[in-house]
Amino acid sequence: DMGRVMAALKEQYAGQMDMGKASGLVKQLLG
């Protein structure tokens, strides 16, 4: 689920990654 994945990424990588790019990547992975 997109929301859970993004929440987990925010917790683990807060301030270290571009959430816009991460969101696009997750969408690709989830199809």
Steps between C-alpha positions, in 0.01 A plus 500: 500500500641833389422686823668244722808482280543877495446525877766236560743677267439832676575340837816327383639764267360827628700788353721267296291444189281686256146385578381599153755270336431229756127521430558453128727204563253332734221548246713326238582213735137453598391517137 
